[in-house]
């Protein structure tokens, strides 16, 4: 999953095969090595909505992905989307987001570079014990800050703090709603602004190894209603082994642009 600020410019592709093949190798390697490890904690991918589950103390989970986005004449792809989750307490995890490698093309011009990284924590405030209804609701806080190590044109060149609140409500043993609301203090040129975000995702468990989701999300600058961006997406997550999840998703921007789409895939792995 990307930082809040990344919703400002959806992602997209140029040398698609060169990026997809290394990721496929990562997927195969992760599956081959994972047969006897601890089952996954709820992965924070696919989609932009983070869940409320935290990796137990001493646990480790890595999540990787690739996204290919098109926005008008712009194509942009990112490889990495790394998230390392380390359990540091009974309800708290450290979160380290790697800086993805990005390729961008627009009007015949091509460039590439590294995006910013991000660090943060997730602290679960409470988790209900019921299998459905309000008694099973859970809530978590996710403070974080971007680390300005990205390449020129791909990074913000500034530390950007953010705070998300994640909530989850199981409507039945199979169907759950998950939502995020948040605020990021982003850098826009020489100015700073508060960027607001909201998402709502529905997850349906089809079987012990297959789940599907649909999601709506949007963002806008706090002082500029015309800056809003919206999207819808959907996808599936497959658990071929207890410690491994594979995912794929497709999305569409609702921003008045004819070509505003993205597709992504990824892997999550628990140790």
TORPA-123945 format. One line per field, with one value per residue (C-alpha): residue in three letters; y, z, x. Coordinates in steps of 0.2 Angstrom, whole numbers, plus 2048, in hexadecimal, padded with zeros to 3 digits. Example, Ala and Ser with C-alpha at 12.3 -4.5 7.8 and 13.67 -1.06 7.14 Angstrom:
<atoms>
r	c(ALA_SER)
c2	c(7EA_7FB)
c3	c(827_824)
c1	c(83E_844)
</atoms>
This chain:
<atoms>
r	c(UNK_UNK_UNK_UNK_UNK_UNK_UNK_UNK_UNK_UNK_UNK_UNK_UNK_UNK_UNK_UNK_UNK_UNK_UNK_UNK_UNK_UNK_UNK_UNK_UNK_UNK_UNK_UNK_UNK_UNK_UNK_UNK_UNK_UNK_UNK_UNK_UNK_UNK_UNK_UNK_UNK_UNK_UNK_UNK_UNK_UNK_UNK_UNK_UNK_UNK_UNK_UNK_UNK_UNK_UNK_UNK_UNK_UNK_UNK_UNK_UNK_UNK_UNK_UNK_UNK_UNK_UNK_UNK_UNK_UNK_UNK_UNK_UNK_UNK_UNK_UNK_UNK_UNK_UNK_UNK_UNK_UNK_UNK_UNK_UNK_UNK_UNK_UNK_UNK_UNK_UNK_UNK_UNK_UNK_UNK_UNK_UNK_UNK_UNK_UNK_UNK_UNK_UNK_UNK_UNK_UNK_UNK_UNK_UNK_UNK_UNK_UNK_UNK_UNK_UNK_UNK_UNK_UNK_UNK_UNK_UNK_UNK_UNK_UNK_UNK_UNK_UNK_UNK_UNK_UNK_UNK_UNK_UNK_UNK_UNK_UNK_UNK_UNK_UNK_UNK_UNK_UNK_UNK_UNK_UNK_UNK_UNK_UNK_UNK_UNK_UNK_UNK_UNK_UNK_UNK_UNK_UNK_UNK_UNK_UNK_UNK_UNK_UNK_UNK_UNK_UNK_UNK_UNK_UNK_UNK_UNK_UNK_UNK_UNK_UNK_UNK_UNK_UNK_UNK_UNK_UNK_UNK_UNK_UNK_UNK_UNK_UNK_UNK_UNK_UNK_UNK_UNK_UNK_UNK_UNK_UNK_UNK_UNK_UNK_UNK_UNK_UNK_UNK_UNK_UNK_UNK_UNK_UNK_UNK_UNK_UNK_UNK_UNK_UNK_UNK_UNK_UNK_UNK_UNK_UNK_UNK_UNK_UNK_UNK_UNK_UNK_UNK_UNK_UNK_UNK_UNK_UNK_UNK_UNK_UNK_UNK_UNK_UNK_UNK_UNK_UNK_UNK_UNK_UNK_UNK_UNK_UNK_UNK_UNK_UNK_UNK_UNK_UNK_UNK_UNK_UNK_UNK_UNK_UNK_UNK_UNK_UNK_UNK_UNK_UNK_UNK_UNK_UNK_UNK_UNK_UNK)
c2	c(800_812_821_82D_83A_82D_82F_840_838_826_81A_813_809_80A_7FA_7EF_7DE_7E3_7E7_7D9_7CB_7CF_7D0_7BF_7B8_7BF_7B8_7A6_7A7_7AD_79E_791_796_799_788_786_798_7A1_7A6_7B8_7C6_7CF_7D7_7EA_7E6_7E6_7F7_807_803_7FD_7F1_7F1_7E1_7E2_7D6_7CD_7D2_7CA_7C7_7CD_7CF_7D6_7DC_7E1_7E6_7EE_7FA_800_810_81A_82C_835_835_831_81F_81B_80B_807_7F7_7F4_7FB_7F3_7F2_7EA_7E7_7E2_7DE_7E8_7E6_7DC_7E9_7F3_7F1_7FB_7FF_802_807_805_812_80A_80B_815_816_825_829_838_83F_835_83A_82D_82D_822_824_81F_825_82A_81E_81E_818_817_80C_804_803_7F9_802_7F4_7E4_7DD_7CA_7C7_7BF_7CC_7DD_7EB_7DF_7DA_7EC_7F1_801_806_816_817_826_827_833_832_832_83E_832_832_837_848_849_839_83F_84D_853_856_84B_849_843_83B_833_825_81E_80C_804_7F3_7EC_7D9_7D9_7C6_7B8_7BB_7CD_7DC_7EE_7F8_80A_817_82A_834_844_847_857_857_862_86A_874_881_880_873_86D_861_853_849_837_82B_819_80B_7F9_7EA_7D9_7C8_7B7_7AB_79D_79A_79E_7AB_7BC_7CA_7DD_7ED_7FE_811_81E_831_83F_852_861_868_879_875_86B_86A_860_850_840_830_81E_80D_7FC_7EA_7DA_7C9_7C2_7B0_7A7_798_794_79A_7A6_7AD_7B8_7BD_7CB_7D4_7E3_7EF_801_810_822_82D_83D_842_83B_82F_824_822_810_805_7F3_7EB_7DB_7D6_7CA_7C9_7BE_7BA_7B4)
c3	c(800_7FB_806_807_7FC_7ED_7EA_7E3_7D3_7CF_7C9_7B8_7AA_79D_79D_7A3_7A0_7A8_7B8_7B8_7B6_7C6_7D0_7CA_7CF_7E1_7E1_7DD_7E9_7F7_7F4_7F3_804_80E_811_824_82B_836_82D_827_831_827_818_815_802_7F5_7F5_7FE_80E_81C_828_83B_83E_845_844_855_85F_857_847_836_826_815_807_7F5_7E6_7D4_7CD_7BB_7B9_7AB_7AD_79D_793_7A2_7A6_7B6_7BE_7CF_7D5_7E7_7F1_800_811_81F_82F_83F_84F_85D_86A_86D_862_85A_84A_842_830_823_812_805_7F7_7E7_7D6_7CA_7B7_7AF_79D_796_784_77F_78E_79A_7AB_7BA_7CC_7DE_7E8_7FA_808_818_82A_836_843_844_855_858_864_866_85E_861_864_85B_84A_843_848_853_860_853_84E_84F_84E_84B_849_83C_83E_831_828_817_815_808_7FF_7EE_7DE_7D6_7CF_7D8_7EB_7F4_7FB_80C_81B_81A_82A_829_835_830_83A_834_839_835_838_834_82D_82D_82F_81C_819_820_81E_820_820_821_824_825_823_81C_81D_80B_801_7F2_7E9_7F6_800_80D_80E_817_80C_812_80D_80F_809_80B_807_807_809_806_80B_7FD_805_811_802_7F8_7FC_7F1_7F4_7ED_7F3_7F1_7F6_7F4_7F9_7F8_7FF_80F_808_7F5_7F2_7DF_7E3_7E7_7DF_7DF_7DA_7DB_7DA_7DD_7DE_7E6_7F2_7F2_800_7F8_808_81A_819_808_800_7ED_7E7_7D8_7D6_7C8_7CB_7C2_7C7_7C7_7C3_7B2_7A8_79A_79E_7B1_7B5_7BE_7C1_7CF_7D6_7E6_7F3_806_810_823_82D)
c1	c(800_806_807_7F8_801_802_7EF_7F3_7FA_7F4_800_803_810_81E_829_81C_825_835_82C_820_82D_837_827_821_832_82F_81E_824_832_827_81B_829_830_821_819_81C_81B_80E_7FE_7FC_7F6_7E9_7F3_7F2_7F0_7E8_7DF_7E3_7D9_7E4_7DC_7DD_7E6_7F8_807_809_818_828_81F_825_81A_820_814_81A_811_811_804_802_7F7_7F2_7EB_7E7_7F7_802_808_810_815_81C_825_828_81A_823_81C_826_81B_824_81A_821_813_803_7F9_807_811_81F_81C_82A_824_832_835_82E_837_82C_82C_822_81E_814_814_823_82D_833_83C_83E_843_840_830_831_831_826_827_819_810_7FF_7F7_7E7_7DC_7D0_7CA_7B9_7B7_7A6_7A6_79A_791_797_79F_7AB_7B0_7C3_7CC_7DE_7E9_7F7_802_810_81C_824_837_83D_84A_841_849_846_834_82F_831_82A_83B_832_82C_81A_811_800_7F3_7E6_7D8_7D3_7C3_7BC_7AA_7A6_794_794_7A2_7A5_7A2_7AC_7AD_7BD_7C0_7CE_7CD_7DD_7E6_7F8_802_809_815_80E_81C_821_812_80A_7F8_7EE_7E8_7D8_7D5_7C7_7C4_7B7_7BA_7AF_7B7_7AE_7B6_7B2_7BC_7CA_7D6_7CD_7C6_7BF_7BE_7B7_7BC_7B8_7C4_7C8_7D3_7D3_7DD_7D4_7D3_7CF_7BF_7C4_7D4_7CA_7CE_7C4_7C6_7BD_7C6_7C4_7CE_7D2_7DE_7E3_7EC_7F5_7FF_7FB_80A_807_7FA_7F9_7EE_7E8_7DE_7D7_7D1_7C9_7CB_7BB_7C3_7BC_7CB_7C8_7D6_7D8_7DB_7E7_7EB_7F6_7FC_806_80B_80B_816_817_826)
</atoms>
